[in-house]
């Protein structure tokens, strides 16, 4: 059975390559991350669905990250901090 990269690692690898905010193609992301096309598409679907990236179909389907927001790996910590603050506000 072939080794598969865990999905969170795939998303992080694509995010790190694309974190410059410039437009990237799927092919370019695959070359830079050394991930296969299916892994790239899964990561891009996640990033697009949850607002971490945007796409343009003008030329070969380009993608770029939203640079003024948190990375996907930072998001759980942010949500946890917000939840903890909400809990403290209810106690007070």
C-alpha positions in Angstrom: 0.0 0.0 0.0 1.4 3.4 -1.0 2.1 6.0 1.7 -0.4 8.8 1.8 0.4 12.2 3.3 -2.1 13.1 6.0 -4.7 15.6 4.7 -3.7 18.4 7.2 -0.1 18.1 6.0 -1.2 18.3 2.4 -3.2 21.5 3.2 -0.3 23.0 5.1 2.2 22.2 2.3 0.0 23.8 -0.3 -0.7 26.8 2.0 3.0 27.3 2.6 3.9 27.4 -1.0 1.0 29.7 -1.9 1.3 31.9 1.1 3.0 34.6 -0.9 -0.4 35.7 -2.2 0.6 35.4 -5.9 -1.3 33.4 -8.4 -0.3 29.7 -8.7 -1.5 27.0 -11.1 -2.3 23.4 -9.9 0.7 22.2 -11.9 3.0 24.7 -10.3 1.8 23.8 -6.8 2.3 20.1 -7.6 5.8 20.7 -8.7 6.7 22.8 -5.7 5.1 20.6 -3.1 5.8 17.2 -4.8 2.2 16.2 -4.2 0.1 14.5 -6.8 -2.8 16.1 -8.6 -5.5 14.6 -6.4 -3.8 15.8 -3.2 -3.5 19.3 -4.7 -7.1 19.4 -5.7 -8.3 18.2 -2.3 -6.2 20.9 -0.6 -7.4 23.6 -3.0 -11.1 22.5 -2.5 -10.6 22.9 1.3 -8.8 26.2 1.0 -11.5 27.6 -1.4 -14.5 26.3 0.5 -13.4 27.8 3.8 -12.2 31.2 2.4 -8.4 30.6 2.8 -7.9 31.0 -1.0 -9.5 32.4 -4.1 -9.5 31.1 -7.7 -9.5 32.5 -11.2 -10.3 30.5 -14.2 -8.9 33.1 -16.6 -5.8 31.1 -17.4 -5.5 27.3 -16.5 -7.2 27.7 -13.2 -5.1 29.9 -11.0 -5.3 30.0 -7.2 -3.9 32.3 -4.5 -4.2 32.5 -0.8 -6.0 35.2 1.1 -3.0 36.9 2.7 -4.7 39.0 5.4 -6.2 36.1 7.3 -4.9 33.3 9.4 -3.5 30.1 8.0 -5.5 26.9 8.2 -3.2 25.5 10.9 -3.6 28.7 13.0 -7.4 28.6 12.8 -8.1 25.9 15.5 -6.1 27.9 18.1 -7.9 31.1 17.2 -11.3 29.3 17.5 -10.3 27.8 20.8 -9.3 31.2 22.2 -12.6 32.7 21.1 -14.5 29.9 22.7 -12.6 30.3 26.0 -13.3 34.0 26.0 -16.9 33.4 25.4 -17.0 30.9 28.3 -15.3 33.5 30.6 -17.8 36.2 29.5 -20.7 33.9 30.5 -19.2 33.3 33.9 -18.7 37.0 34.6 
